[in-house]
Amino acid sequence: MSSRFDTATRIQLHRRLLDRGVVLATLLADVLAGKDKAPALEALGLLRPGIRPEEALRKALDQVELRRGLLDRDDDRYGRCDVCGVDLGGVALAEMPWADRCVTHAAS
């Protein structure tokens, strides 16, 4: 079975996932230290009514880690919508390699 991504693309996606994880982990540490990070959370689209910032950050970190694991295992589910299985496409993954939903299911 061949990989859906060439080596250079896999390395780039992996690096972007790690970078996102570092950003989220740093924000989580700041939030747990009592710092107001609402503007940063809002800019990342993680500020939601009824969800504590640390919960949103932990969920986002879990998503990044799951996607990284799928990519590292060359699991065909990486880069596909968790709901319908449609391929998210290289352009979308280059922009947001932690994506787990297609445009149709992104709001669900």
Secondary structure by P-SEA (a helix, b strand, c coil): ccccccaaaaaaaaaaaaaaaaaaaaaaaaaaacccaaaaaaaaccccccccaaaaaaaaaaaaaaaaaaaaaccccccccccccccccaaaaaaccccccccccccc
